[in-house]
């Protein structure tokens, strides 16, 4: 129950609102914790040597004052960027986001969580594929006809989400659980696929294969919103070719590196996608993000072809190229439900039923995953496969599907708020100054720079270049992550002036 005082009325009213909620298993242990005779009930200050167990009770006001003074002393003497703050994923989003916002506002840069262990793979992949991540959040469970839950223990990981799953089932939505363990989620699901640990990729490739063969495959989304129709400069048996998406500069001398070729099946001609919105190299501007013919004219009614004839390629300037779609189809075709069943150690009928349920419910089917899939050597590849599965099923930005805007699955608003209100704009002065000098102040200042081998776009030759991934930002967190922060604490780096 939420109780609030409405001061807009005269006399003021007390407004009560009942909010649906749940309790986790730990709630039943709270009385034991609350009344445990050995619990620490008051703040205490150590008065003896460390380890001597000598403490003196102080008031809460003294504790707050002492902590504040110590933080101010460190911040003023060494800089607020020298204070690290860390948090877990948290089940109380209000609490951990408020703490994070508070420290960022004070200028702390070493903000790190535990995501480098259980989240960063899918986050990096999703951010680079479509600009946001929906594999943990953003699934519209309130309107869905099917929820595919992949290695995610809803009833322990997120009780706030389980109510959404429960309501969906009551409406008639099917819940599919993929998990080697018989979890609470598996017990409540309509279908359970207890796959062999580590065989996730085999199963998701079978999903993609069946989606492509179905009449539900979102061909138009693949055609206009993915790189599926673009040609690929494949490597041949002699090592020729870059393996990258083809550019005009790789096809002909003097070609533009910001033009990406495809085939227009509406006019039976070669066309180029103009990706240069910064107006470089003679393209961009009014022609940015449009299809152009070989003379540079806009082709407004272009229909880029997904596949080449028989998937074997199309000859252009004396060389044969296949599309990204050709390569995807070739890759997933061998992954039948029968082969997936062998790898996953499951009955084929069980897999086929789950896949068909997901396809039938699309584009009103949603997918959500847990961190267990991250604990593998192929987490980025699996995350990419999940993205392809959701996209080809037509579930992006659909009612009951995946919301790229990352609206919480519960449908409730985010709990994020400014615990330190400021009138200067988005950031206070201290935080703004820290952000402007983040490269100099970050504990990760040297982590984003490394020597790597990069293929030349035109020739494919490898050359050594210095990669700059930002240095100061790790998986979206400003300033640090666990390993670098703890190393900086043990061996303080020389902060450049």
N, C-alpha and C positions, 0 to 999 in steps of 0.2 A: 504494500500500500504506500502511495506517495501522498504526503500531506503538505499543503502549501497555503500561504497566506495571500489572499487576493486583496491588495491595497487599493485597487481601482474602484471598489465598492464602498459605499458608506452606509452603515459602519462596515469595516473590513470583514470579509467572509473567510472562513477556513474551508478550503476545498480539498476533498479526499478523492483519490483516484485509485482504483484497484488495477494492478498491472499483473498480467500472467507471468509466472516465473517458476523456477524449479530449484531443487536443492540437490547438491552433489552428495556422494557418500560420506564425505568428510564432515558434513553438517551434523551427522549423528554422533560424531566424536567430539563436537564442540563442548558439550557439557563437561566431559572428562578433562578437556584442556582448560576450560574456564575455572574449574574447581580443583585442579591439581594442586596439592599442597606445596609442591616444589617449584611451581611456576614463578617466573620473575614478574612481579606486580608493579614495581616502581623502577625508575631510572636510578642507576648507581654509578659512582665514580670510583675507579681503582685508586687505592691509597697505598698499596704496597708494590713490590716488584711483580713483573709479569709472571703469572703462574702461581703466585703465592695465595691467590684466592681471597685477598683482602679488599673489601669494597665498603663504601659508605653511601647510604641512601641520600639522594638529593631530590629536589622537587622537579616537576615537569618544566616549570619556568626556567630553572637553572640549567636543565639539560638542553632546552631549546636555545638558550642564550649562549651556552658554551659551544654548542655545535655551530651556531651562526658566526660567532666570533672567530672560531678556528677556520671555517671556510673563507671568511673575509680576509683573514690574515694571509692564508695561502694564495687566494686570488689576487690580492693587492701586491704581495711580495713577488710571486712567481708567475702571475698571470692565471686567469680563470681557465685557460685552455689546459693547464696542468692537472685539473681535477677531472678524473674519469668517472663516468656513471654507467652502470650496466643494469639491464633488466631482462627478465624472461619474457615469454610470449604473453603470459598473464591471462587470467580468465576474467579479471575485472579490467576491461579496457579503459575505463575512466581513470583508474588508479595509475596504470603504467604509462599511459599517454600523458597524463598530467605531470608526472614526475619527469618524463622525458622533456616535455615542453619547458618546464621550470628550469632545468639545467641548461638547455640550449639558450634560453633567454639570458642566463647568467654568463654565457660565453664558454661553457664547457664544450670541447670539441670531441673528446674521446667517447662518443656515443656508440655503444656496441651491445648487441643482444646475443642470442644463441643461434641466430639464423644461419651462420656459416656451417653449422652442423646439420641442420634439418630443414632448410628452406631456400638457401641461396641458389641452388641449381635451377629450380622451377622459376624463381624470381628473375634470374638473368635471362633465361630462355624466353619467358613470356614477355618481358620488357622489350626484348629485341625483335620479337616476332610481331607483336601487335600493340606495344606501348603500355601495357598494363598486365596485371595478373588476375586471373579469375579461377585458378585451380584450387585455391583454398577458400576464397570469398567470391561473392558475385554470382552465386547460383540462386536462381529465383525459385526457391522451394515452395513459396506461397501459391504459385500458379502452375506448377509443373505437373506433368503426367507420369514422369519417371525420374527417379533420383539414382544415379550410379555413384555409389560411395566406394572409393578405392583405398583400401588399407587405412581407414580413418575410423577410430573408435569414437563415435559421436557421443555416447553417453558418458564418457570420461573426459573427452577432449573439449566438448562444447555443449553443455546442457542447454544453453540458450538456442543452439541449433536443433537439438533433438525435438523440441516442441514443434518446430517447423516440419521435421520429417514425420512426426506423429500425425499432425494435421493433414499432411499430404496423403498419408495412407488412409486416413478416415475419408478423404474425398475420393479415394479409389486409385491414387497414384501407386505405381509399382516401385518398390525399393530393392535395388540390387546391391549386394555387398560383395566386394572382392577382397578377401583377406585370408591368409593361411590359418589364422586363429579363429576359433569359434567365440567371437566377442559378443558383447551385448548387442551391438549393431547387427551382427550376423543372426543372432537369435530372434531379432525383431524384423529382419528383412524378409521380403517375399521370396527372394532368390539369393542363394549364397554360393559363391565360387571360391572354395578353399584351394587356391593355386599353390603350386610349389614355390617356396620363397626364392626370389630372384628371377622368376619367369614372367615378370610383368610385361616385358616388351613383346613376347610371343603372343600374349593375349590381346594387347592393344593393336598389334598389327593385324590380327584376325578381325578385330572390330573394323578397322579401316578398310580391309579387303572386302568385307561383306557390305559395308556402307557404299563403296564405289560401285559394286555390282547391283545395288538396289535402286529402285526408282525414287528413293528419298535423297539420293546424293545431291547436294546443293551445287550443281554444275555452274550456275551463274555466279555464285559467290566465289568459287575457285577461279572463274574466268576473269572477273573484274576486280577482285579484292585480294588476290594472292599472286605469287610469282609463278604459278602453275603454267601459264602460256608462254613464258619466256624461254628462249633457247639457252642451252648449257654448253659450254666449251669443254666437253668431256676429254679426259685423258685416254689415250689409246694404249695399246700393248707396248708401243715403243717409247712411251713417256711423253708424247706430244699432247699439248692441250693443258689448260690451267686447272680444269675442274671447277671453275667459277661460272657464275652467270655471265652470259655473253654480252659484250658491249660493242658498239660500232667501232671503237678504237682497236678492238681485237680482231675485227674482220677485215679492215682495210687501212692502209697507210693514211694518216691524217684524219681518221675517223674520230668522232666525239666520244669521250669516255662517259658522258652523261646521257647517252642514248642507248636504250636496251631493246633489241630486236625481238619481234614476234611475227606471226603470220596472220594477216587479216583474211578470214574465210568469207567475209561479206564481199570483198572486192578482189580476192585472190592476188594479194600483193604483200610485199614485205613492209612492215610498219615498225615504228620505233616509239617507245614510251619515253617522254621527256621527264626526267627526274630532277632536273636542275632548277629548283625554285629560287636559287640565289643568283640566277642569270649569269652563269659562268659559261665560257667557251661557246658563246653565240646562241645558246638556247636558254630556256627559262622565261621569266617575265610572263607575258600573256600566253605563252605556249607551255608553261609549266604544268606538269601532271596531265598531259594530253597525249593522244596518239598522233604521230606525224608520219607522213609518207616519206619516201626517199628524197624528195625535194624540199622537205621541211614544212609542208603544208599540213594544217590540222585536219585529221580525218574524224569528224564528229560521230559518224555512225559505224566506226570500226568494231568488228567482232573478232577479238583475238582467239585463235584456235588453241584449244587445250592440247590436243594430240596431233602428232604428225601422221601421215599415211601408214596405217598398220603399226604405228608406234616405232617405226624403224628409222625415222628421221626425214629431214627435208634438206635437199642440196641447195646451198647458197654460196655463191662465188667459188664454186668448185669444192666445197667441203660440206659434209653432211652433219646436221645438228639435230638433236632431239630436244624436246621440251622438258621442263621440270616435271610436268604431269606424266610424260612418258616414263621418266625414271621412277617416279613414285609408284605408278601402276606395276612396273616391272619388279619393283622391290617387294611390294606387298602381295602380289598374286600367289607366290608359293605358300603364303601363310594362311592356309585354309583352317577351318575349324578342326579338322582332323589332325593337322600338324600341331596346332596350338594345344589340342588335348594331350598330345604326346609329350610336349615340352612342359605343360603345366600340370601333368598327371591328374587330369580330370576327364570325366565322361564327355564325349563330343556333344551329345544331346544337351547337356547342361550348358555348355558354352553357346551352342547355337540358339537356345531359348533366350539366354540373357542378351545376346547381341540383337536378336529379332525384337525383343521387348524395347530395347533402347531405340532401334530404328523406327519401330511403329509409333513410338511416342514423339519422335522428332517431328517438327522443330520445337517441341515443347518438352524436351528432356534436358535435364541438367546433370552436371558432373561435379563431384568434389573429391578431394584426395587428402590423405594425411601425410605425415612426414616420413613414414616408413619407406616409401618409395625413394626418398632422397638418400637413404643409406645404401647406395650401390655405386659401382664405378661408372654407371651409365645414366645417372640421374638427368643430365641435360637432354640426352637423346630420348628418354622416356617422356620427359616433359614436352618435347617437341612433338612426339607422336600423339600425346594427349590432345595437344592443340589442333593437330590435323584432324583427329577424330571428331572433336567438337565442331570444327569449321565445316567439314564435309557433311556432317549430319544436319547442318543448317541451324545450329543452336546458339550462334552468337547474336546477341542483342535481340532476342525473341522473348515473348512472354512465356515464362516457365523454363527458359533456357539459361544462358550465361550472360550476365550483365557486365560489360567491360567497364562501366562506370563504377563497379565494385560496390554497389549497394549491398549492405549486409544481407545474408540469406534470410534473416529474420524479418527483414523489411523495415526494421527500426532505424532511426537516424544514428549516425556515428556519435560516439561519446566525446570526441575530441573537442577541446575548448581551450581558451587561453587562460591559464591560471595566473598569469602575470599580465593583466590588461595594459596595453600601452596606447597612447594617443598619437604616436609618431607614424603609425602605419603597421605593416605586417610584422616588423621586427623592432625591438627596442634598440637604442644606440649601441649598447654593449654587444648584443648579438650581431648587429649589422657589421660592426667593426671586426668582430671575430670572423664572420663569414667572408668578408672582403680579403682577409689575410689567411684564409684557411690553409693554403698550400704551405705557408711558412709555419703555421701553428700546429698542424695536424701531426699526430703520432704516426700516421701512414704516409708521410710526405715522400718517402722513397719507395713505397711498395708498388706504385702504379707505373714505374718506369723500368723497362727491361729490354734487352736486346733480343729480337726475334727475327726469324727468316720470313720474308714476305715475297709472294710471287708478283712479278711485273705483269701488269694487265695486258700488255701487248705481246710480250715474248714468253711469259711464263717462267722466266729465269728467277731464281731465288736471290734476294739481296738482303743484307742485314740492315735492319732499321731499328730505331728506338721507339718502342711502343709507349704511349702515354694514355693510360686508362683513367686519368684524373688524379690518381695518387691519394687525394684527400677524401674521396667518397668510396666506401666499400658497401656493396649491395644496398645502396640507398641510404645508408647511415652516415651522417656527416662526421668524419674524423677518425673512425677506427673500427676494429673488430678485435675479438678476444685475444688472439695470439700476438698481434702486434702491440696491443695495449699492455699486456702483461710483460712483454719483452721491454717495452719502453719504461715500465715501472722498475724492472730489475736493472736495466742499463740505460739510464737517461740519455737520450740523444742530444747532440749539440744543436740547439735551436739557432738557426741562422738569424742574423740581425737584419 
